[in-house]
Structure formats: structure tokens, C-alpha cells
């Protein structure tokens, strides 16, 4: 009972102290009423954009669940010396918002392969497989044959549009790979990663499919070592054996890619200097692979060697938008997820802020009347935003209200992961621990080497042509079909057929609640026809 009283007393004290840091205008109820009126009017004034989408900009935050989204919003504001909670992210400005259910066919909580197949190919599937339906089995090559499904990137390419992928992971990773590959295992990055049985059964690795399946105009990310022969020295880390080529078949896929582009201006680059020298106006194809594997986290990136996701997004858009038929571009903030797996919220949130900046750049470079921009996550992580931190307190800090063991805890923590630190039945004392550094690993309730995903719905945000399709609670595979419908790619071309159909003759009428409006219009039309017939009778 005494501990309960202490907690209640502390909570009351926090409420009293918290009210003292509120902004003066926020204490005036008219501030909130005025703000609400403005928001309401903006919604009332909103008109649906029913154009055919010439371009699709698809931003995928891997592992960017609602908690990550909210916490990154606060961090973005705090990095700008604001309290943070009221900050408006670029994502926040999207008028159409919905939710997507993320489960896979075989698991309640999915991975990035199953989810990517859903939102890119329009078909839900099993864990760990990419670009194949649920009849395929993880790691069993023979189940892959005949069960391949294609992605919206291919649908767009077949429609004459330019297409591209930009990621902060390796370009053979689950999300980008699903745009072009079909594999019974997301882990078959190169032939060295494949079992001999799979090779004998005729399956091929993901890296080889990158250059063989679909003619992709822009490829930006990491993954050099999966493209080159075993032992091939990496140009950036020649002394590092783990960075050297992995392929056992002796193929150099980078050189093969270049040889396939004879007659076109095709640039391969692996560093920022060469990347900056690429002229979008004079480039037909670009392959930019900045690391042997995944790219570095944003906070650890060497800006002299590797461009940011903002810069790679800009280069991709500028190259692709030269096509008068438009483009499809996937931009993945892939390392949000990887930071979460490591239990490092600092890294995950900074990756999300960089991702939001890339979205802003995409909007800046395109026109909303012709470009459908969609932002979503593939799945979430068991990250919680908890306690009673003061308004404006660091999102990476500790709750001022201590636990019943009389020790502080962080505002952000995980349900499971490498941050589990119970020793002799006690939590570590954080009073003298700095929790705001990039290397700090958040506390986790259950010990695991890597944080798992979580299964709640994820947000889907859209703006531009047919953005209103992305509302309500939908199955995740709906997203691919809605994007394709908006852009008139793939099998459903009803939207563009409506756009080119001759205008219908409309009769103006006033509808009422019981449908009498259309009836009156019919009566008027019938009366007019009778008048014409009577007139003709008189003339005869």
C-alpha cells in the first residue's frame, strides 16, 4: 500500500509540474478550437483527385509501426529544438490514411518477404518466400515452379513506364527483391547461399534475377558482394575478406548488367563522387551499390563516401521522370527494421526521420496532380512508448516516474530482444546511465538475440491521384491493386478506360432521401419525349 501511495503522489506531482511547461497559448481553449476549425475546414474543402496516376512514388518504411512513427515525429521536432509532440512530419500531411492487416498466410506475425509479396504483388503468401504465392514452401525449390507472381514494378514496366528501386539495405534484400525476383527463400542472395538441391531443381539466386527478370532503370542500395565472383576484392574494402565477392559460379553480374545495356547510357557507381557526377538528363540506366552488404545507418554514414536516402531518392526521380509515360519508384527505409532488431531505438528513429526527409524530397520533385505517393510500413516491432514523461522531454530519455523497484526506466522499450538485463532478479539501475546515445540498447521484457516483429496493423498514407482508395482497414495485398488501378497498370484498366470514354449526357436533378430525385428526372425526360411525339403527330 505504501508503494502505491508513493506512486500516486509522484503522479500528482508530475501532473502539477507538467502543466507548468505548457506553452502559454495552449492554456487558452480558443487555441485548440481555432486549430480544430482550420483542420475541419481543410477536410471539408478537400476534393478527390480522380486523375490517372502518371507516376507512383511508393515509400516503404520497413518496421515503421505506429509507435516508431510517433516517436520519430517527436524526435524530428526535438532535433529542431522544439518540444516535438506537435511536430508535423511530411507523412502527417497526407490526406488519406488507412490501416493494413499484416498477417501472412501461415503466421499471425509476418516477415518482410511475405508482406512485400502482399503489397507489391497483390497476393498474400508464406513467411520467408518472395514473389511466389502461398502454395510455395520456404526453402523448397520445386514448390516455387508455377507459383510465381509478378509485382507492380513489372506491371509498370510492361506499361511502358520507367521503374526503379532505392533502398538503404542490400538490393537483394526481401523488400526490393520482391519487385523483380521469385524465390522459395528470401535468403538466396547469391548462388553461394543456395543449397545444391535447389540449384539442381532449377532455382536461381536473387542477385542473378536482378539483371535477368525485369529491365529495371534505376537500382540503388548495397549488395556488391552478391554480384561478383568468390574472392573478388571489394573496391572500397580490399583488405576485408568478408566484403569480397561471394559467387561460386564465377559470374560478375555488374559487368553482365553493363554488357546488356549496349547502345544506352548505363552507369555503374559505388561511391558518392561518381554518384554525384551522374547526370540524370543524360543517363538511361543507373546501378549504384555503395556497400558490400547493407548501407550504413544514417548516423554512421560517411557523407563523403555514401549519399543519403534523400540524395538517392532525388537522383532516382530525376532519371525516371524523363519518361513521358511516367514511372514507378520504390524507396525503402530498410534499416529502420534492422535497428529495431538490435534493440537500438536511437538508430531506428533517426532512420525514420531520414526516411521522412526523403518523402519530402519526393514530393518536392513531383507534381501532385499526376503522381500518386503512398507511404506505409510492412510490419511493426514490439516497441512501446510508455510512462509519464514531461511534455518536451527527450523521447530517448527516462520517465520521471520511477517503477516500484525505485529505479527509473526509459520512455521507449521493447517487448523482447537483446536488451533483456535482469540480473539476480533485478533490473539495472539507469540513474547514471546515458540512454540517448546511438549504441544504447533499450530494455526488453523477454530475452532474445534479435527483437521479433509485432503483428498490429500498420498505417497507409496517400496523396495524389486516387489517394482516397487508401482508406479504411484493408488486407495488405489490397495496396498493390489500388496503386495499379490508379495508374492503369496490370490487369485492371477500368480507370483509364473511364478517363477516355466519351462524356455522358447528364440530367440535372435534385435527389432526396428516398431516391425520388432520379424518378423526377425520368418523369421530366418522359414528358419531353411525349411532347416531341405529339408535335410530330401534328406535323404529319
C-alpha angles and dihedrals in degrees: 000000000000092000090050091053090050091052093048091047091049091048092052089050090051092052090051093048093043092057090057093063096052115118113257095242091052090064089063111083090211088067091064094040092052092047091050092048091053091049091047092050092050089055092046090051093049116118125194115251103221097175121128107260109244090187135029120205107189117188116191120190104199108220092358099145125172093271091052090048093051095043091048090052090056092046092049090055093045091052085059092051094257128126086252106215094093094045116128113224119204086247089056091066094064108111099207118065131173142153130249126207108230107193118125126225093262104026136052090217116041140209129228093265097057093042094047091053088052101049096034102036099028094235128102115228145166132295118281098011125108132202094000132098127247093273087075119088127220111266096356108116098193091061090058096066113096093007098084119131125193128228135235088253089065092043089054092047091050088053090058099259126133115248137200147171127214120182141162090219129062111298089237092060120117100267101047092034092060090065091067113007139075114203138157086215129040087206097066091100094150134002088265089066094054127092115240091243091061092051092049090051090057103256119143131208124260096245092057090049089055090072099029109045109049130013098241115191099201126029117176129168138064134301107106095147093062091056101054137063122273111282094014106150116244111237093226101038106026092159094054112090093193089060095054125106118288106194116120095191092069093238122145101206093186091061091042089053090052092049090053091060099062110154092023132090100250119171127194115192135169104182138052097249093059090040092055089050092059108107108213091203092059101036125095098175134019130188112181117177110175102177138028088242130357121351120258121268112269093248090052098040118124101227090201093059107027129039121227124251087256091058095044091048091052094049092048094049093047092053097043098045091065088080108094089211092059134237149258117223129181114201114187127194088201102165094063085079095045093052089052091051087057092049091241107137092174090063094042094052094046089050089052093050090052089048091053089051089054090053089054090052091050092053091047093055098046138056117245096216090064105025124076108205117193126184124188146139125242095216141336137245130230093259117143130199103206150150125050106290117175119257107275095015114143110278086219093052136088131276111254088220106082125214125255089266085065093245129117123246134199124261089232122050140148134245089224140355145092092316095079104125110167108149119183089346094305136106119234116263109250097187093106097028122105108223098178098080128104093243098051112116113212120235115266127201095217125040115243131147090231129024112248126226121260128228109226122121118275130223122257117197127186144175134174130041113011092354089146088073088074099073136106127027111311139171109261094243089063089075095071092050094047092051091047092049091051092051098036095238128133123021102321108076099157094115097058091040088058090049093057097039116111113264114267122235107251126204113211115229141151114244123211132195097274099047096259091133095074089044092056090049090053091049091051091049092048092049090052092051091049090051091053091049092050091050091051090049091054091050091051 
